[in-house]
């Protein structure tokens, strides 16, 4: 089957990593895969024989209008049309769904955040009015199903796969590092601002530990560095910027912390567990409770209870056997996030489209 994945760009985010993994895996299964983007440059590159299609040029200053015109112009040539479009994120589905209808191409729209997030008008309009015209809408957890059914979308739950190879056992000789990952410019969404607030007592009690934050964003970095200095955490907190070796860093680190205010199904939490990390997360809407069973394969903390998160981190930092036990159980609970498992679900969805 000829399938095009459509996304704004291949920058360094969780949705982009998922798209790349799905593209590569479906290509290996014999599908003819292409990735269409409207912005660059790329932080990731697909494997051969996945085709990269960059529709980045155009005269229109408005990104949405330019992207819609570019996609329509590209598909005006019959030989360019796929049998199926898979669009990532609502702003791109706003473009892909009507173009798919015009050229009679089946469309699957993919959501990667829960519906309660307040986004742009286009995103909200897409969720409430446009998804009903897609052949299917995939969401990450059951939390979103009823909402989209009310808006007449054909909704199915499709979890993210782990983008990293799931380890067989917990690596030895891990370093005393707490890891957090996300866009620094979205520090409120990712909860990095509140995370810094709880660290001073931990830095004083555990001076041999470090918190490392991976992610890019100039404005966010300026804000977080200033807050780090005000809290006298310069020797405890390190900002590593964007990294391509996250799996290697995870293998070498003890604890992963997810302090987000909201999520979809946090890709990075699945990745951390797949690399044998002891994980601790706020029970935010949505995702962590779909991945973590409290005190079995991680610690699930009352949503935005900063004192509880501080105490949970302190417990993990002080208790090596607990960390090891949680990490071992995390590896055992990754079966449902195996790439082969998720690809089988996608192919079942393709069969439902009768292509």
C-alpha angles and dihedrals in degrees: 000000000000109000130178121200110205123199136150094251144326097255120149104282139120096253090051092052090051092049091051093049093048091047093051093044095048091047089055088053089060102263120137102240132191131177117212121196134175100200138039173248106059124233090186135040126205124231122255131297092032108110120228114214115187114194094177104132131082146118099248114099091204107088096210095049092044092050093048092050092047094050092045092049091049093050093045084084106076094213090061096056120105126207090239138027118203109193124197122211126009097264090059093042087055085063101035101047098060092040088052090051093049093053096034094244119150113244134204115189119204126208119201101180132048118269095245092072111109108230138158123314090254091054093049092045090051092051095047102035113013108045091069088070094055117095088233138359118208121206129184101232140019089251090084100043100089093045093056093042087058087055090051098248121149093238129187131175112245115173122208117255122232106267090206127067107262110243123235094221141006111275117245128235097033118179126241094258131137109205131205126174135193147094109308091210087061093051092138093053091046093043096232091138093058092041091061090053093064098045106080096079090045093049090052095047096041107033091162092065129083135200111218120193118198119199143086133246127123099212093044093047091053091051095045094045090052091050091047090055093046089053092046092238098133092118094045105043125060127185111210100181121215113343133190093197099064093134091056091049091048092051089055097044129084107208136031118199124196109191095167122150090214139356143171106224101324106236092194093058091054089048093050092050091047089058095052101260126151103240133205123183143169111251089240128160106302145005114011093084089051089058108029127060102199114255091356104077099356144342119278112201129200106267112275094348096143095186091052090050090050091051091046092052091047090052092051094046092051098044118062094175090054091050091050093047094050092046093050092050090047090059090049092053097054098089095101090054096052112126093235091054093052094043089055089055091050092051090050087055091050090054089053088059089058093225 
